[in-house]
Amino acid sequence: MRIGVLGSGTVGTTLAGGFLAHGHDVMIGSARMVNPVYEQGRPSMFICGNDQTAKLHVSRLLDQVAERD
């Protein structure tokens, strides 16, 4: 499975190591996550949870970090 880990601190590194140990393809978040510019265009984001208000807030935050100057 391809897994993206947001955060490269202690928790992110530990999670990534665990997923790698079980044979998963892992990418750890980096500076490219803010104002991302990719050939294919803006990346899509999967937002899970059962709180619609919280998901709306997260969507707005993602829109902010994806804005280009």
PDB file of N, H, CA, C and O in Angstrom:
ATOM      1  N   MET A   1       0.839  -1.171   0.000  1.00  0.00           N
ATOM      2  CA  MET A   1       0.000   0.000   0.000  1.00  0.00           C
ATOM      3  C   MET A   1       0.887   1.239   0.000  1.00  0.00           C
ATOM      4  O   MET A   1       1.955   1.235   0.613  1.00  0.00           O
ATOM      5  N   ARG A   2       0.459   2.293  -0.678  1.00  0.00           N
ATOM      6  H   ARG A   2      -0.408   2.296  -1.176  1.00  0.00           H
ATOM      7  CA  ARG A   2       1.186   3.565  -0.669  1.00  0.00           C
ATOM      8  C   ARG A   2       0.597   4.427   0.437  1.00  0.00           C
ATOM      9  O   ARG A   2      -0.609   4.673   0.469  1.00  0.00           O
ATOM     10  N   ILE A   3       1.463   4.888   1.349  1.00  0.00           N
ATOM     11  H   ILE A   3       2.443   4.688   1.323  1.00  0.00           H
ATOM     12  CA  ILE A   3       1.014   5.652   2.514  1.00  0.00           C
ATOM     13  C   ILE A   3       1.792   6.949   2.600  1.00  0.00           C
ATOM     14  O   ILE A   3       3.015   6.958   2.458  1.00  0.00           O
ATOM     15  N   GLY A   4       1.085   8.046   2.832  1.00  0.00           N
ATOM     16  H   GLY A   4       0.092   8.039   2.948  1.00  0.00           H
ATOM     17  CA  GLY A   4       1.726   9.329   3.064  1.00  0.00           C
ATOM     18  C   GLY A   4       1.626   9.682   4.534  1.00  0.00           C
ATOM     19  O   GLY A   4       0.540   9.610   5.109  1.00  0.00           O
ATOM     20  N   VAL A   5       2.724  10.057   5.151  1.00  0.00           N
ATOM     21  H   VAL A   5       3.607  10.114   4.684  1.00  0.00           H
ATOM     22  CA  VAL A   5       2.745  10.440   6.564  1.00  0.00           C
ATOM     23  C   VAL A   5       2.968  11.940   6.640  1.00  0.00           C
ATOM     24  O   VAL A   5       3.980  12.452   6.161  1.00  0.00           O
ATOM     25  N   LEU A   6       2.014  12.645   7.248  1.00  0.00           N
ATOM     26  H   LEU A   6       1.192  12.229   7.638  1.00  0.00           H
ATOM     27  CA  LEU A   6       2.144  14.084   7.423  1.00  0.00           C
ATOM     28  C   LEU A   6       2.916  14.345   8.705  1.00  0.00           C
ATOM     29  O   LEU A   6       2.486  13.956   9.792  1.00  0.00           O
ATOM     30  N   GLY A   7       4.036  14.993   8.574  1.00  0.00           N
ATOM     31  H   GLY A   7       4.385  15.308   7.692  1.00  0.00           H
ATOM     32  CA  GLY A   7       4.873  15.266   9.735  1.00  0.00           C
ATOM     33  C   GLY A   7       6.107  14.394   9.702  1.00  0.00           C
ATOM     34  O   GLY A   7       6.026  13.185   9.485  1.00  0.00           O
ATOM     35  N   SER A   8       7.243  15.015   9.918  1.00  0.00           N
ATOM     36  H   SER A   8       7.309  15.997  10.094  1.00  0.00           H
ATOM     37  CA  SER A   8       8.487  14.257   9.871  1.00  0.00           C
ATOM     38  C   SER A   8       9.192  14.243  11.221  1.00  0.00           C
ATOM     39  O   SER A   8      10.381  13.937  11.304  1.00  0.00           O
ATOM     40  N   GLY A   9       8.459  14.572  12.270  1.00  0.00           N
ATOM     41  H   GLY A   9       7.493  14.820  12.203  1.00  0.00           H
ATOM     42  CA  GLY A   9       9.019  14.534  13.619  1.00  0.00           C
ATOM     43  C   GLY A   9       9.033  13.116  14.156  1.00  0.00           C
ATOM     44  O   GLY A   9       8.975  12.156  13.388  1.00  0.00           O
ATOM     45  N   THR A  10       9.109  12.983  15.457  1.00  0.00           N
ATOM     46  H   THR A  10       9.156  13.763  16.081  1.00  0.00           H
ATOM     47  CA  THR A  10       9.215  11.671  16.107  1.00  0.00           C
ATOM     48  C   THR A  10       8.028  10.767  15.788  1.00  0.00           C
ATOM     49  O   THR A  10       8.213   9.598  15.449  1.00  0.00           O
ATOM     50  N   VAL A  11       6.820  11.295  15.893  1.00  0.00           N
ATOM     51  H   VAL A  11       6.670  12.245  16.169  1.00  0.00           H
ATOM     52  CA  VAL A  11       5.628  10.473  15.636  1.00  0.00           C
ATOM     53  C   VAL A  11       5.569  10.056  14.164  1.00  0.00           C
ATOM     54  O   VAL A  11       5.337   8.886  13.859  1.00  0.00           O
ATOM     55  N   GLY A  12       5.778  11.010  13.255  1.00  0.00           N
ATOM     56  H   GLY A  12       5.967  11.960  13.502  1.00  0.00           H
ATOM     57  CA  GLY A  12       5.745  10.692  11.830  1.00  0.00           C
ATOM     58  C   GLY A  12       6.803   9.684  11.439  1.00  0.00           C
ATOM     59  O   GLY A  12       6.539   8.768  10.661  1.00  0.00           O
ATOM     60  N   THR A  13       7.994   9.850  11.974  1.00  0.00           N
ATOM     61  H   THR A  13       8.208  10.594  12.607  1.00  0.00           H
ATOM     62  CA  THR A  13       9.090   8.939  11.671  1.00  0.00           C
ATOM     63  C   THR A  13       8.802   7.534  12.203  1.00  0.00           C
ATOM     64  O   THR A  13       9.087   6.542  11.532  1.00  0.00           O
ATOM     65  N   THR A  14       8.243   7.455  13.396  1.00  0.00           N
ATOM     66  H   THR A  14       8.011   8.260  13.941  1.00  0.00           H
ATOM     67  CA  THR A  14       7.899   6.152  13.986  1.00  0.00           C
ATOM     68  C   THR A  14       6.822   5.446  13.171  1.00  0.00           C
ATOM     69  O   THR A  14       6.923   4.251  12.896  1.00  0.00           O
ATOM     70  N   LEU A  15       5.778   6.204  12.783  1.00  0.00           N
ATOM     71  H   LEU A  15       5.696   7.175  13.006  1.00  0.00           H
ATOM     72  CA  LEU A  15       4.712   5.613  11.969  1.00  0.00           C
ATOM     73  C   LEU A  15       5.270   5.131  10.632  1.00  0.00           C
ATOM     74  O   LEU A  15       4.985   4.014  10.200  1.00  0.00           O
ATOM     75  N   ALA A  16       6.064   5.973   9.985  1.00  0.00           N
ATOM     76  H   ALA A  16       6.296   6.880  10.336  1.00  0.00           H
ATOM     77  CA  ALA A  16       6.636   5.591   8.700  1.00  0.00           C
ATOM     78  C   ALA A  16       7.487   4.328   8.823  1.00  0.00           C
ATOM     79  O   ALA A  16       7.410   3.439   7.974  1.00  0.00           O
ATOM     80  N   GLY A  17       8.293   4.249   9.874  1.00  0.00           N
ATOM     81  H   GLY A  17       8.355   4.971  10.564  1.00  0.00           H
ATOM     82  CA  GLY A  17       9.130   3.068  10.095  1.00  0.00           C
ATOM     83  C   GLY A  17       8.304   1.812  10.273  1.00  0.00           C
ATOM     84  O   GLY A  17       8.652   0.752   9.753  1.00  0.00           O
ATOM     85  N   GLY A  18       7.209   1.931  11.006  1.00  0.00           N
ATOM     86  H   GLY A  18       6.926   2.792  11.428  1.00  0.00           H
ATOM     87  CA  GLY A  18       6.322   0.782  11.214  1.00  0.00           C
ATOM     88  C   GLY A  18       5.687   0.314   9.917  1.00  0.00           C
ATOM     89  O   GLY A  18       5.621  -0.885   9.647  1.00  0.00           O
ATOM     90  N   PHE A  19       5.213   1.274   9.105  1.00  0.00           N
ATOM     91  H   PHE A  19       5.267   2.248   9.325  1.00  0.00           H
ATOM     92  CA  PHE A  19       4.604   0.921   7.822  1.00  0.00           C
ATOM     93  C   PHE A  19       5.634   0.296   6.883  1.00  0.00           C
ATOM     94  O   PHE A  19       5.338  -0.678   6.190  1.00  0.00           O
ATOM     95  N   LEU A  20       6.855   0.864   6.862  1.00  0.00           N
ATOM     96  H   LEU A  20       7.095   1.655   7.425  1.00  0.00           H
ATOM     97  CA  LEU A  20       7.923   0.310   6.030  1.00  0.00           C
ATOM     98  C   LEU A  20       8.259  -1.122   6.448  1.00  0.00           C
ATOM     99  O   LEU A  20       8.482  -1.988   5.601  1.00  0.00           O
ATOM    100  N   ALA A  21       8.293  -1.361   7.754  1.00  0.00           N
ATOM    101  H   ALA A  21       8.112  -0.658   8.441  1.00  0.00           H
ATOM    102  CA  ALA A  21       8.612  -2.696   8.271  1.00  0.00           C
ATOM    103  C   ALA A  21       7.597  -3.741   7.819  1.00  0.00           C
ATOM    104  O   ALA A  21       7.902  -4.932   7.774  1.00  0.00           O
ATOM    105  N   HIS A  22       6.395  -3.291   7.488  1.00  0.00           N
ATOM    106  H   HIS A  22       6.147  -2.323   7.525  1.00  0.00           H
ATOM    107  CA  HIS A  22       5.347  -4.204   7.029  1.00  0.00           C
ATOM    108  C   HIS A  22       5.216  -4.200   5.513  1.00  0.00           C
ATOM    109  O   HIS A  22       4.230  -4.690   4.963  1.00  0.00           O
ATOM    110  N   GLY A  23       6.232  -3.635   4.837  1.00  0.00           N
ATOM    111  H   GLY A  23       7.033  -3.237   5.284  1.00  0.00           H
ATOM    112  CA  GLY A  23       6.296  -3.730   3.384  1.00  0.00           C
ATOM    113  C   GLY A  23       5.542  -2.669   2.605  1.00  0.00           C
ATOM    114  O   GLY A  23       5.349  -2.819   1.398  1.00  0.00           O
ATOM    115  N   HIS A  24       5.110  -1.600   3.259  1.00  0.00           N
ATOM    116  H   HIS A  24       5.266  -1.478   4.239  1.00  0.00           H
ATOM    117  CA  HIS A  24       4.373  -0.551   2.558  1.00  0.00           C
ATOM    118  C   HIS A  24       5.321   0.480   1.944  1.00  0.00           C
ATOM    119  O   HIS A  24       6.440   0.674   2.418  1.00  0.00           O
ATOM    120  N   ASP A  25       4.857   1.127   0.895  1.00  0.00           N
ATOM    121  H   ASP A  25       3.947   0.970   0.511  1.00  0.00           H
ATOM    122  CA  ASP A  25       5.586   2.215   0.243  1.00  0.00           C
ATOM    123  C   ASP A  25       5.201   3.500   0.972  1.00  0.00           C
ATOM    124  O   ASP A  25       4.029   3.879   0.970  1.00  0.00           O
ATOM    125  N   VAL A  26       6.162   4.171   1.593  1.00  0.00           N
ATOM    126  H   VAL A  26       7.114   3.863   1.595  1.00  0.00           H
ATOM    127  CA  VAL A  26       5.864   5.311   2.465  1.00  0.00           C
ATOM    128  C   VAL A  26       6.559   6.577   1.976  1.00  0.00           C
ATOM    129  O   VAL A  26       7.724   6.549   1.579  1.00  0.00           O
ATOM    130  N   MET A  27       5.830   7.681   2.011  1.00  0.00           N
ATOM    131  H   MET A  27       4.884   7.704   2.334  1.00  0.00           H
ATOM    132  CA  MET A  27       6.405   8.989   1.724  1.00  0.00           C
ATOM    133  C   MET A  27       6.134   9.878   2.933  1.00  0.00           C
ATOM    134  O   MET A  27       4.997   9.987   3.392  1.00  0.00           O
ATOM    135  N   ILE A  28       7.187  10.511   3.445  1.00  0.00           N
ATOM    136  H   ILE A  28       8.111  10.423   3.072  1.00  0.00           H
ATOM    137  CA  ILE A  28       7.043  11.402   4.589  1.00  0.00           C
ATOM    138  C   ILE A  28       6.879  12.820   4.069  1.00  0.00           C
ATOM    139  O   ILE A  28       7.578  13.236   3.145  1.00  0.00           O
ATOM    140  N   GLY A  29       5.949  13.564   4.671  1.00  0.00           N
ATOM    141  H   GLY A  29       5.382  13.226   5.422  1.00  0.00           H
ATOM    142  CA  GLY A  29       5.679  14.935   4.277  1.00  0.00           C
ATOM    143  C   GLY A  29       6.931  15.797   4.320  1.00  0.00           C
ATOM    144  O   GLY A  29       7.857  15.549   5.091  1.00  0.00           O
ATOM    145  N   SER A  30       6.931  16.816   3.470  1.00  0.00           N
ATOM    146  H   SER A  30       6.178  17.018   2.843  1.00  0.00           H
ATOM    147  CA  SER A  30       8.097  17.681   3.381  1.00  0.00           C
ATOM    148  C   SER A  30       7.643  19.102   3.078  1.00  0.00           C
ATOM    149  O   SER A  30       6.453  19.412   3.112  1.00  0.00           O
ATOM    150  N   ALA A  31       8.602  19.945   2.787  1.00  0.00           N
ATOM    151  H   ALA A  31       9.569  19.693   2.760  1.00  0.00           H
ATOM    152  CA  ALA A  31       8.293  21.328   2.445  1.00  0.00           C
ATOM    153  C   ALA A  31       7.433  21.411   1.187  1.00  0.00           C
ATOM    154  O   ALA A  31       6.784  22.433   0.962  1.00  0.00           O
ATOM    155  N   ARG A  32       7.410  20.379   0.375  1.00  0.00           N
ATOM    156  H   ARG A  32       7.937  19.549   0.558  1.00  0.00           H
ATOM    157  CA  ARG A  32       6.586  20.388  -0.838  1.00  0.00           C
ATOM    158  C   ARG A  32       5.102  20.345  -0.526  1.00  0.00           C
ATOM    159  O   ARG A  32       4.274  20.499  -1.423  1.00  0.00           O
ATOM    160  N   MET A  33       4.762  20.139   0.731  1.00  0.00           N
ATOM    161  H   MET A  33       5.435  20.015   1.460  1.00  0.00           H
ATOM    162  CA  MET A  33       3.353  20.083   1.100  1.00  0.00           C
ATOM    163  C   MET A  33       2.737  21.471   1.210  1.00  0.00           C
ATOM    164  O   MET A  33       1.513  21.596   1.203  1.00  0.00           O
ATOM    165  N   VAL A  34       3.540  22.499   1.311  1.00  0.00           N
ATOM    166  H   VAL A  34       4.535  22.397   1.317  1.00  0.00           H
ATOM    167  CA  VAL A  34       3.043  23.868   1.373  1.00  0.00           C
ATOM    168  C   VAL A  34       3.280  24.508   0.018  1.00  0.00           C
ATOM    169  O   VAL A  34       4.394  24.480  -0.505  1.00  0.00           O
ATOM    170  N   ASN A  35       2.236  25.080  -0.545  1.00  0.00           N
ATOM    171  H   ASN A  35       1.331  25.102  -0.121  1.00  0.00           H
ATOM    172  CA  ASN A  35       2.279  25.653  -1.890  1.00  0.00           C
ATOM    173  C   ASN A  35       2.818  24.647  -2.912  1.00  0.00           C
ATOM    174  O   ASN A  35       3.779  24.936  -3.625  1.00  0.00           O
ATOM    175  N   PRO A  36       2.190  23.455  -2.979  1.00  0.00           N
ATOM    176  CA  PRO A  36       2.693  22.414  -3.873  1.00  0.00           C
ATOM    177  C   PRO A  36       2.548  22.807  -5.346  1.00  0.00           C
ATOM    178  O   PRO A  36       1.523  23.350  -5.756  1.00  0.00           O
ATOM    179  N   VAL A  37       3.561  22.530  -6.112  1.00  0.00           N
ATOM    180  H   VAL A  37       4.394  22.089  -5.779  1.00  0.00           H
ATOM    181  CA  VAL A  37       3.530  22.765  -7.551  1.00  0.00           C
ATOM    182  C   VAL A  37       3.981  21.474  -8.221  1.00  0.00           C
ATOM    183  O   VAL A  37       5.139  21.071  -8.111  1.00  0.00           O
ATOM    184  N   TYR A  38       3.052  20.836  -8.914  1.00  0.00           N
ATOM    185  H   TYR A  38       2.111  21.163  -9.003  1.00  0.00           H
ATOM    186  CA  TYR A  38       3.348  19.590  -9.603  1.00  0.00           C
ATOM    187  C   TYR A  38       2.932  19.717 -11.056  1.00  0.00           C
ATOM    188  O   TYR A  38       2.002  20.454 -11.383  1.00  0.00           O
ATOM    189  N   GLU A  39       3.615  19.005 -11.915  1.00  0.00           N
ATOM    190  H   GLU A  39       4.371  18.406 -11.649  1.00  0.00           H
ATOM    191  CA  GLU A  39       3.306  18.989 -13.337  1.00  0.00           C
ATOM    192  C   GLU A  39       1.834  18.647 -13.580  1.00  0.00           C
ATOM    193  O   GLU A  39       1.190  19.231 -14.451  1.00  0.00           O
ATOM    194  N   GLN A  40       1.322  17.715 -12.820  1.00  0.00           N
ATOM    195  H   GLN A  40       1.846  17.241 -12.112  1.00  0.00           H
ATOM    196  CA  GLN A  40      -0.045  17.220 -13.008  1.00  0.00           C
ATOM    197  C   GLN A  40      -1.094  18.170 -12.433  1.00  0.00           C
ATOM    198  O   GLN A  40      -2.290  17.940 -12.614  1.00  0.00           O
ATOM    199  N   GLY A  41      -0.674  19.219 -11.753  1.00  0.00           N
ATOM    200  H   GLY A  41       0.298  19.405 -11.607  1.00  0.00           H
ATOM    201  CA  GLY A  41      -1.616  20.149 -11.137  1.00  0.00           C
ATOM    202  C   GLY A  41      -1.677  19.971  -9.631  1.00  0.00           C
ATOM    203  O   GLY A  41      -0.837  19.297  -9.034  1.00  0.00           O
ATOM    204  N   ARG A  42      -2.668  20.577  -9.036  1.00  0.00           N
ATOM    205  H   ARG A  42      -3.350  21.124  -9.520  1.00  0.00           H
ATOM    206  CA  ARG A  42      -2.841  20.537  -7.584  1.00  0.00           C
ATOM    207  C   ARG A  42      -3.190  19.120  -7.119  1.00  0.00           C
ATOM    208  O   ARG A  42      -4.054  18.476  -7.714  1.00  0.00           O
ATOM    209  N   PRO A  43      -2.534  18.629  -6.068  1.00  0.00           N
ATOM    210  CA  PRO A  43      -2.841  17.275  -5.587  1.00  0.00           C
ATOM    211  C   PRO A  43      -4.201  17.232  -4.897  1.00  0.00           C
ATOM    212  O   PRO A  43      -4.664  18.234  -4.353  1.00  0.00           O
ATOM    213  N   SER A  44      -4.827  16.072  -4.925  1.00  0.00           N
ATOM    214  H   SER A  44      -4.451  15.258  -5.367  1.00  0.00           H
ATOM    215  CA  SER A  44      -6.084  15.893  -4.199  1.00  0.00           C
ATOM    216  C   SER A  44      -5.749  15.406  -2.784  1.00  0.00           C
ATOM    217  O   SER A  44      -4.729  14.751  -2.569  1.00  0.00           O
ATOM    218  N   MET A  45      -6.604  15.727  -1.841  1.00  0.00           N
ATOM    219  H   MET A  45      -7.432  16.259  -2.015  1.00  0.00           H
ATOM    220  CA  MET A  45      -6.386  15.358  -0.448  1.00  0.00           C
ATOM    221  C   MET A  45      -7.577  14.521   0.040  1.00  0.00           C
ATOM    222  O   MET A  45      -8.730  14.850  -0.238  1.00  0.00           O
ATOM    223  N   PHE A  46      -7.288  13.455   0.756  1.00  0.00           N
ATOM    224  H   PHE A  46      -6.351  13.188   0.981  1.00  0.00           H
ATOM    225  CA  PHE A  46      -8.319  12.625   1.357  1.00  0.00           C
ATOM    226  C   PHE A  46      -8.512  13.088   2.787  1.00  0.00           C
ATOM    227  O   PHE A  46      -7.562  13.102   3.569  1.00  0.00           O
ATOM    228  N   ILE A  47      -9.729  13.466   3.137  1.00  0.00           N
ATOM    229  H   ILE A  47     -10.501  13.454   2.502  1.00  0.00           H
ATOM    230  CA  ILE A  47     -10.032  13.928   4.493  1.00  0.00           C
ATOM    231  C   ILE A  47     -11.088  12.991   5.068  1.00  0.00           C
ATOM    232  O   ILE A  47     -12.188  12.880   4.528  1.00  0.00           O
ATOM    233  N   CYS A  48     -10.752  12.321   6.158  1.00  0.00           N
ATOM    234  H   CYS A  48      -9.859  12.411   6.597  1.00  0.00           H
ATOM    235  CA  CYS A  48     -11.704  11.391   6.746  1.00  0.00           C
ATOM    236  C   CYS A  48     -12.167  11.895   8.101  1.00  0.00           C
ATOM    237  O   CYS A  48     -11.528  12.748   8.716  1.00  0.00           O
ATOM    238  N   GLY A  49     -13.275  11.359   8.549  1.00  0.00           N
ATOM    239  H   GLY A  49     -13.795  10.666   8.049  1.00  0.00           H
ATOM    240  CA  GLY A  49     -13.824  11.718   9.851  1.00  0.00           C
ATOM    241  C   GLY A  49     -15.330  11.865   9.774  1.00  0.00           C
ATOM    242  O   GLY A  49     -15.900  11.912   8.684  1.00  0.00           O
ATOM    243  N   ASN A  50     -15.969  11.938  10.915  1.00  0.00           N
ATOM    244  H   ASN A  50     -15.506  11.900  11.801  1.00  0.00           H
ATOM    245  CA  ASN A  50     -17.426  12.052  10.931  1.00  0.00           C
ATOM    246  C   ASN A  50     -17.909  13.423  11.403  1.00  0.00           C
ATOM    247  O   ASN A  50     -19.105  13.609  11.633  1.00  0.00           O
ATOM    248  N   ASP A  51     -17.014  14.364  11.548  1.00  0.00           N
ATOM    249  H   ASP A  51     -16.043  14.213  11.362  1.00  0.00           H
ATOM    250  CA  ASP A  51     -17.375  15.720  11.970  1.00  0.00           C
ATOM    251  C   ASP A  51     -17.259  16.646  10.753  1.00  0.00           C
ATOM    252  O   ASP A  51     -16.162  17.049  10.367  1.00  0.00           O
ATOM    253  N   GLN A  52     -18.405  16.972  10.161  1.00  0.00           N
ATOM    254  H   GLN A  52     -19.296  16.644  10.474  1.00  0.00           H
ATOM    255  CA  GLN A  52     -18.417  17.766   8.939  1.00  0.00           C
ATOM    256  C   GLN A  52     -17.792  19.152   9.135  1.00  0.00           C
ATOM    257  O   GLN A  52     -17.132  19.667   8.233  1.00  0.00           O
ATOM    258  N   THR A  53     -17.997  19.750  10.303  1.00  0.00           N
ATOM    259  H   THR A  53     -18.534  19.332  11.036  1.00  0.00           H
ATOM    260  CA  THR A  53     -17.417  21.068  10.575  1.00  0.00           C
ATOM    261  C   THR A  53     -15.899  20.982  10.609  1.00  0.00           C
ATOM    262  O   THR A  53     -15.215  21.835  10.042  1.00  0.00           O
ATOM    263  N   ALA A  54     -15.370  19.966  11.265  1.00  0.00           N
ATOM    264  H   ALA A  54     -15.925  19.273  11.725  1.00  0.00           H
ATOM    265  CA  ALA A  54     -13.918  19.790  11.332  1.00  0.00           C
ATOM    266  C   ALA A  54     -13.345  19.560   9.934  1.00  0.00           C
ATOM    267  O   ALA A  54     -12.293  20.105   9.602  1.00  0.00           O
ATOM    268  N   LYS A  55     -14.027  18.756   9.112  1.00  0.00           N
ATOM    269  H   LYS A  55     -14.882  18.313   9.382  1.00  0.00           H
ATOM    270  CA  LYS A  55     -13.547  18.496   7.761  1.00  0.00           C
ATOM    271  C   LYS A  55     -13.574  19.769   6.910  1.00  0.00           C
ATOM    272  O   LYS A  55     -12.711  19.961   6.054  1.00  0.00           O
ATOM    273  N   LEU A  56     -14.548  20.626   7.140  1.00  0.00           N
ATOM    274  H   LEU A  56     -15.249  20.471   7.836  1.00  0.00           H
ATOM    275  CA  LEU A  56     -14.601  21.903   6.438  1.00  0.00           C
ATOM    276  C   LEU A  56     -13.408  22.777   6.817  1.00  0.00           C
ATOM    277  O   LEU A  56     -12.793  23.404   5.954  1.00  0.00           O
ATOM    278  N   HIS A  57     -13.083  22.816   8.108  1.00  0.00           N
ATOM    279  H   HIS A  57     -13.583  22.306   8.809  1.00  0.00           H
ATOM    280  CA  HIS A  57     -11.926  23.589   8.573  1.00  0.00           C
ATOM    281  C   HIS A  57     -10.631  23.056   7.959  1.00  0.00           C
ATOM    282  O   HIS A  57      -9.783  23.835   7.524  1.00  0.00           O
ATOM    283  N   VAL A  58     -10.480  21.743   7.923  1.00  0.00           N
ATOM    284  H   VAL A  58     -11.170  21.111   8.276  1.00  0.00           H
ATOM    285  CA  VAL A  58      -9.284  21.139   7.335  1.00  0.00           C
ATOM    286  C   VAL A  58      -9.209  21.471   5.847  1.00  0.00           C
ATOM    287  O   VAL A  58      -8.134  21.788   5.337  1.00  0.00           O
ATOM    288  N   SER A  59     -10.335  21.402   5.154  1.00  0.00           N
ATOM    289  H   SER A  59     -11.208  21.145   5.569  1.00  0.00           H
ATOM    290  CA  SER A  59     -10.368  21.756   3.730  1.00  0.00           C
ATOM    291  C   SER A  59      -9.904  23.186   3.509  1.00  0.00           C
ATOM    292  O   SER A  59      -9.143  23.461   2.581  1.00  0.00           O
ATOM    293  N   ARG A  60     -10.359  24.087   4.352  1.00  0.00           N
ATOM    294  H   ARG A  60     -10.978  23.863   5.105  1.00  0.00           H
ATOM    295  CA  ARG A  60      -9.955  25.489   4.228  1.00  0.00           C
ATOM    296  C   ARG A  60      -8.462  25.660   4.497  1.00  0.00           C
ATOM    297  O   ARG A  60      -7.790  26.432   3.813  1.00  0.00           O
ATOM    298  N   LEU A  61      -7.945  24.938   5.493  1.00  0.00           N
ATOM    299  H   LEU A  61      -8.491  24.311   6.048  1.00  0.00           H
ATOM    300  CA  LEU A  61      -6.503  25.000   5.771  1.00  0.00           C
ATOM    301  C   LEU A  61      -5.700  24.487   4.583  1.00  0.00           C
ATOM    302  O   LEU A  61      -4.689  25.081   4.208  1.00  0.00           O
ATOM    303  N   LEU A  62      -6.148  23.393   3.997  1.00  0.00           N
ATOM    304  H   LEU A  62      -6.969  22.910   4.302  1.00  0.00           H
ATOM    305  CA  LEU A  62      -5.453  22.843   2.840  1.00  0.00           C
ATOM    306  C   LEU A  62      -5.498  23.813   1.665  1.00  0.00           C
ATOM    307  O   LEU A  62      -4.519  23.951   0.931  1.00  0.00           O
ATOM    308  N   ASP A  63      -6.633  24.484   1.486  1.00  0.00           N
ATOM    309  H   ASP A  63      -7.428  24.372   2.082  1.00  0.00           H
ATOM    310  CA  ASP A  63      -6.713  25.500   0.435  1.00  0.00           C
ATOM    311  C   ASP A  63      -5.699  26.613   0.668  1.00  0.00           C
ATOM    312  O   ASP A  63      -5.095  27.114  -0.280  1.00  0.00           O
ATOM    313  N   GLN A  64      -5.511  26.998   1.927  1.00  0.00           N
ATOM    314  H   GLN A  64      -6.002  26.591   2.697  1.00  0.00           H
ATOM    315  CA  GLN A  64      -4.564  28.077   2.247  1.00  0.00           C
ATOM    316  C   GLN A  64      -3.136  27.672   1.912  1.00  0.00           C
ATOM    317  O   GLN A  64      -2.392  28.459   1.327  1.00  0.00           O
ATOM    318  N   VAL A  65      -2.741  26.450   2.277  1.00  0.00           N
ATOM    319  H   VAL A  65      -3.345  25.810   2.752  1.00  0.00           H
ATOM    320  CA  VAL A  65      -1.349  26.050   2.037  1.00  0.00           C
ATOM    321  C   VAL A  65      -1.116  25.683   0.572  1.00  0.00           C
ATOM    322  O   VAL A  65       0.031  25.583   0.136  1.00  0.00           O
ATOM    323  N   ALA A  66      -2.182  25.484  -0.184  1.00  0.00           N
ATOM    324  H   ALA A  66      -3.114  25.565   0.171  1.00  0.00           H
ATOM    325  CA  ALA A  66      -2.045  25.143  -1.598  1.00  0.00           C
ATOM    326  C   ALA A  66      -2.078  26.378  -2.490  1.00  0.00           C
ATOM    327  O   ALA A  66      -1.848  26.275  -3.694  1.00  0.00           O
ATOM    328  N   GLU A  67      -2.363  27.550  -1.912  1.00  0.00           N
ATOM    329  H   GLU A  67      -2.551  27.634  -0.933  1.00  0.00           H
ATOM    330  CA  GLU A  67      -2.409  28.778  -2.710  1.00  0.00           C
ATOM    331  C   GLU A  67      -1.019  29.128  -3.208  1.00  0.00           C
ATOM    332  O   GLU A  67      -0.019  28.912  -2.524  1.00  0.00           O
ATOM    333  N   ARG A  68      -0.981  29.655  -4.372  1.00  0.00           N
ATOM    334  H   ARG A  68      -1.793  29.831  -4.928  1.00  0.00           H
ATOM    335  CA  ARG A  68       0.284  30.105  -4.952  1.00  0.00           C
ATOM    336  C   ARG A  68       0.340  31.620  -4.885  1.00  0.00           C
ATOM    337  O   ARG A  68      -0.679  32.301  -4.999  1.00  0.00           O
ATOM    338  N   ASP A  69       1.548  32.137  -4.699  1.00  0.00           N
ATOM    339  H   ASP A  69       2.376  31.584  -4.607  1.00  0.00           H
ATOM    340  CA  ASP A  69       1.723  33.590  -4.656  1.00  0.00           C
ATOM    341  C   ASP A  69       1.534  34.197  -6.020  1.00  0.00           C
ATOM    342  O   ASP A  69       1.645  35.413  -6.175  1.00  0.00           O
TER     343      ASP A  69
END
